[in-house]
Amino acid sequence: MEPEKEKWINDVLRSLDGLQRAEPNPFLYAKIYNRLTGREVPDRVSLRTAWLTVASFSLLALLNWWIAVGKPDAVHSPTSPLSSMATEMQLYPTTDQLYDTWTE
Amino acid sequence: MTDSSDLSALLDATRQGNETAFHRFYDATKSRVFNTALSYVRNREDAEEITQDVFLTVFRSGDAFRGDASVTTWLYRITVNAALDFLKHKKRQKRFAFLTTLFDTHTGAVLHEPVDPMHPGVVLENQEQAAILFRAIDTLPDKQKTAYILTRIEGLPQSEVAAVMASSVGAVESLLQRANENLKKQLADWYQSNRP
């Protein structure tokens, strides 16, 4: 084996020398005790909640897609500019034709 | 209060439901349980989860301690089994969960920890090399991994490692030798593919 490679391997194998001891969270005993006495309070979101969130967002996205793409007729209002103007001016003709050009 | 007979007395009192004794037992032994777990999983959250499981086991099945080994040996045995079970469980979940990139399938928590967590006790200047070594340790078979962690990282004498693993000193020596060979092979491969 090349000396450089061998030195590197030995350095890596020695990299855990002087590893410091770590201490657990000071509240860990309280968590254990709570689990023992059945008073465990979940401090994280449960898997069920995560799945419900994903399902809700999926449903919301699906409904949005269905409204935007699947039902274009229902979304588009058939209101013509002429009808809008007539409504705005409080004219209530029986038809879209404001006056009959063939009478009088 | 780390003497084996004291620990035995505390365990006896714990078995009878004495909460103060259990607290003292926890204080006397939490460091070795937590650090052993940390050597397997390398991040605080998972190590604390394993530590919780270990002490729950101690409290609930203290009767299982028959006194044929020392209390610390028995405790190390529970810790090693809990850590290996935890790793297996995690590996199984990674195989099928398509949402693991978003949520931790064990707890449902949104993942925010780095993919390759670093043992908090590693000296700063050694972190890069220690990360490579831990990745290599991860690939070892369970028995070699346990022998290596308990001897080289936890610093236990081979006789105690043999007791923890319910094996002989010779078998532990052999496991350590194979673990070293495998690690050197892994590291040599890593050197070939990552160094000029």
Boltz contact constraints between the chains, C-beta under 6 A:
constraints:
  - contact:
      token1: [A, 5]
      token2: [B, 191]
      max_distance: 6.0
  - contact:
      token1: [A, 8]
      token2: [B, 191]
      max_distance: 6.0
  - contact:
      token1: [A, 9]
      token2: [B, 184]
      max_distance: 6.0
  - contact:
      token1: [A, 9]
      token2: [B, 187]
      max_distance: 6.0
  - contact:
      token1: [A, 12]
      token2: [B, 129]
      max_distance: 6.0
  - contact:
      token1: [A, 12]
      token2: [B, 132]
      max_distance: 6.0
  - contact:
      token1: [A, 12]
      token2: [B, 133]
      max_distance: 6.0
  - contact:
      token1: [A, 12]
      token2: [B, 187]
      max_distance: 6.0
  - contact:
      token1: [A, 15]
      token2: [B, 126]
      max_distance: 6.0
  - contact:
      token1: [A, 15]
      token2: [B, 129]
      max_distance: 6.0
  - contact:
      token1: [A, 15]
      token2: [B, 130]
      max_distance: 6.0
  - contact:
      token1: [A, 15]
      token2: [B, 133]
      max_distance: 6.0
  - contact:
      token1: [A, 16]
      token2: [B, 130]
      max_distance: 6.0
  - contact:
      token1: [A, 16]
      token2: [B, 153]
      max_distance: 6.0
  - contact:
      token1: [A, 18]
      token2: [B, 123]
      max_distance: 6.0
  - contact:
      token1: [A, 19]
      token2: [B, 121]
      max_distance: 6.0
  - contact:
      token1: [A, 20]
      token2: [B, 121]
      max_distance: 6.0
  - contact:
      token1: [A, 21]
      token2: [B, 35]
      max_distance: 6.0
  - contact:
      token1: [A, 22]
      token2: [B, 38]
      max_distance: 6.0
  - contact:
      token1: [A, 22]
      token2: [B, 120]
      max_distance: 6.0
  - contact:
      token1: [A, 22]
      token2: [B, 121]
      max_distance: 6.0
  - contact:
      token1: [A, 24]
      token2: [B, 30]
      max_distance: 6.0
  - contact:
      token1: [A, 24]
      token2: [B, 34]
      max_distance: 6.0
  - contact:
      token1: [A, 24]
      token2: [B, 48]
      max_distance: 6.0
  - contact:
      token1: [A, 24]
      token2: [B, 51]
      max_distance: 6.0
  - contact:
      token1: [A, 25]
      token2: [B, 48]
      max_distance: 6.0
  - contact:
      token1: [A, 28]
      token2: [B, 48]
      max_distance: 6.0
  - contact:
      token1: [A, 29]
      token2: [B, 26]
      max_distance: 6.0
  - contact:
      token1: [A, 32]
      token2: [B, 52]
      max_distance: 6.0
  - contact:
      token1: [A, 32]
      token2: [B, 55]
      max_distance: 6.0
  - contact:
      token1: [A, 36]
      token2: [B, 59]
      max_distance: 6.0
  - contact:
      token1: [A, 44]
      token2: [B, 107]
      max_distance: 6.0
  - contact:
      token1: [A, 44]
      token2: [B, 109]
      max_distance: 6.0
  - contact:
      token1: [A, 45]
      token2: [B, 108]
      max_distance: 6.0
  - contact:
      token1: [A, 45]
      token2: [B, 109]
      max_distance: 6.0
  - contact:
      token1: [A, 46]
      token2: [B, 108]
      max_distance: 6.0
  - contact:
      token1: [A, 47]
      token2: [B, 108]
      max_distance: 6.0
  - contact:
      token1: [A, 50]
      token2: [B, 103]
      max_distance: 6.0
  - contact:
      token1: [A, 50]
      token2: [B, 108]
      max_distance: 6.0
